[in-house]
């Protein structure tokens, strides 16, 4: 049955990700921890569906407070999903948006794009590098190696990033097929990408604590003291993170 096949495929991709990407995840976490210990930020960016990777680690129970989710409305799936596809291919927009944020060369940038080919993510990576940030890319090498760049530089996201984490999903992302279904269906990048984002977060917190710095983390607002705890964190970081 297809749901069982999907489970097996995801488990296999996760296993390869765990063993093959250990060093890259460790380096990404070290860059992130360095930013957090300097009282700076980890920015997370993606277009369209990939915005959810920024949502996963922003303003959530158990998550780091110094995370800035770059949830650009023009690149969201709402109010019109097709517009996000058009906008992510527009060169010169995402980088200018980043300049409107509170940014520093001491920050770390995480960019998620399974294909890595569109102008939005490439502009964001190039601008972050110009500012002096370390750039981490979450992408699929099986996908990005098979497609051309849609940016005037001719570069793909993986060509720009300091750290490239291969999510291990396949070309096109979807992994299941049936004889009577013309195209593949059911993508794996969501599960694989969320796993990496939370692994990076966990290791960042651990690295900071090992150095004697306890990074601020959110608690559930549904705990009795949750609102009070989170309000203190927001008070300290609202000047750095615009969307708080």
N, C-alpha and C positions, 0 to 999 in steps of 0.2 A: 504494500500500500504506500501511496506517495508520501503521506505524512511520516511514515517510518523511514522511508528512503531519505527524506529531507533531514530528519534527525541524525541519521548516520553520516550524511555528507557534512553537516555542520560540525559534528563531533570530530570528524577527520580534519576539517579545515582548522578547527580550534587547536587540535593537537599539533599540526604543522606550524601554526602561528606561535604557539607556546615555545616550541623548541627552536624555531628558526629566527624569531624576532626578539629573543630575550635581551640581547645586547642593545638593540635599538630602543626597546622600551626602557631599559635601564638608563641609557643616555638621555632620552627624552625626560625622564623623571629627574635626572640630575640637573638639567637645564631649568626645569620647572621649580625645583627646590631652591636653586640659587636665586631665582626671581622672588619667590615667596619670602626667603630669609632676608632679602633686601627691602622688604615691605612693598614690593612691586606686584605685578599682575601676570597671570597666564591668560592670554586671549585665546578664544576658540572661535573658529569661523568655518562655515560651510554654506553652500547654496542649496535652495530648494529643500528636498528631503534631508540633506545632510545638515540642515540647521539643528536637527534634533540631537546631534552629538554635542553641540554646545549647550542645549537645554539640559542634557543628562547630567552635566557637571556644574551647573549654575544654580545657585539659590535652592539647594535641595538638602534634605536631611543626610548628614554624613559627608557632605561635600565641602570642599575648600571655599572659604569666603573670598580670597583674592583671585577669583576667576571672573573674567569679563566675557560674557556671551555676546558675540557680535551678530545679533539677530536683526539684520538689515531688512526692513519691511519690503523693499523692492525685490528682494531675492526670496521671499517667502512663497509658500504654496497658496496663500490667500491674499487678496480676495479672488484672484484669477491665476490658477496654477500655470497656465501657458506663459504668462508674463514673466514668471521666474526663470523659465528656460531662455526667453529672449534676453532678459536683463543679465543673466550670468555670462552671456557671450559678448557683452558690451565692454570694450576696453576703456580704461581710464576712470571707471566709476568706483570700484571697490577700494582702490588705493587712496582715493580722495576721501572716502568715508572714514578710513582708518585715521587719517590726519585730524579728523574732528574729535577723535577719542583722546583720553588722557593716556599718552603713550611715552615710553622711555626705552632706551637701548638696553636697560636692565630687565625688560619684560621678555616673556617667552610667547611665541605664537604657535598654536596648533591649528592646522588647516586640514579639513577632511574633504576629500574628493576621490571617488572611486576611479574615475577616468583620469583626473588631473589635467585635462586638456583645455578647459574653458578659461576665457580671459579673466573672469572674476577672481578665481583662486590664484591665478598666476600673478595678477596685479597685486593682490593682497600679500602674497609671498615676497614679491620684489620690493614693495613699499616697506614691509616689516624689516627686511634685510637692510634697506637704506637707513632706517631708523637705528639699526644696530641690534635688533632682536635675533635670537636663535629661532629658527623655523623648523617645526616638526610637521611632516606630512604623513597622514594616514591615507593610504591609497591601495589600489590593486595593481601589482606589477603585471599580472596576466592581462589586465585590461589596458593599462596605460602604455605598455610596450607595443600594443597593436593599433594604436590610434595616433593621429597627427595632432599637433598643437593648433589651437584656435587663437593664438596670440601672436602679435607681430614679431615677437622675439624668437619665435620658433621653438620655445621651451615648453616643457611639461612641468607640472608642479614638482615631480620627483627630481628634476634637474636643478632645482633652486634650493630645495630644503637642505638643512644641515643634517637632519635625521629623517630617514624614510622608513616607515613601518608598513610592511606589506600585510594587508589584511587577509590575504589568501583566497579571496573570492575570485571567481573565474571571469573571463571575458563576458561582458554583458550582465554580470551579477547573478542573473537567474540560473538555477542549477538543475531543474527538473524538466523532463520531457515525456511526451506520450505520442504514439503514432498518429493519433487523430487530432492533436493540438499542434498548430503550425509553428508556434514559437515557444521557447523555453519559458518557464514560469517559476516563481518563488525565489526571491533573492536572499542571499546570506549576509550581505554587508552590514545590515543593521545589528545583528547579533555579534558579529566579529568586531565591528567598530566600537560598540558599547563596551564590550569586554576590555578592549585596549584602553579606552578612556578611563574606565574605573581602575584598571591595573596601574595606569600612570598616576592617578590620584592617590591610590593607596601607597605607592612607593614614594611619592613626593612627601606625604605626611610622615612616613617612616624616616626618610632621610633627614627631614627637618628636626624631628624629635631626637634622632641620634646625635645631631649637632647641638642639642640643648635648646632648640627653639621649638616651642609648641605652636604650630600654625592654627589660626582660628578656623573652626569648622561649624557649619550649621547643624542644629538639631531639629527634630520634627516640631513644627509649630503646633502640633496636636498633643504634645506633652504639656503637662500643667505649667511648667516654667519655660516652655519653648519660645513663646513670643518675647519674653523678657531677655532671654539669652541672645536670640537673633537680633533684637533691637540694638543691643550693645555692639554687635559686630557691624551692623549696617551703619551705625553712627560713626564708626571709625573708618569705614571704607566708602561711604556714599560720595565723597569728593573725588575718589579715584574711578569709581564705576558708575557711569552715568545712568544706566538703566536700573539701579537700585532705588 
